[in-house]
Amino acid sequence: MRTQDAIIEKLREAFSPESLEVVDESHLHEGHMGHQPSGETHFRVYIVSQAFAGKSRVDRHRLINAALAAELAGSVHALALHAKAPGEA
């Protein structure tokens, strides 16, 4: 399974998001630490979930990092997160 697909599957399972977009930005990091020619090392996540209501930005990031612990310990070098609760701008 591709890393991007694993990230999507785990986030859907953990947070039942209203919206979810996972963008592979690895190509933007050629020559940077952690980049692999095969890609799938740098991702940007946009997620909206009721699970984030009432939680701080740090708490939201901690929840996502916990859900993706295996990927972060493996091939994922960087993960940019945009986590919101429904109705947040």
C-alpha positions, 0 to 999 in steps of 0.5 A: 500500500502506498504511504499516502493511501495508508495515511488516508485510511488511518485518518478516516478510521481515527477521525471520521472526517467531514473532509480530508485531503492528503497531498504528497509534496515530496517533489518540492523537497528534492535535495532536502534532508529526508527526500527519497527519489521514490517520493512519499516522504513529505505530506500536507494534510487538510482535515476537518473533523468533529473530533477536533472540536474544543481541542487546541492546535497542539492537541489536534496535532498530537492526535494525528501524530499518534494515529500516524505513528508508524508512518512517522517512524518510517518513511514519512519525513515531514507532515504539515497539518491543517486540522479544523473542527466543522465551522472553523475558518 
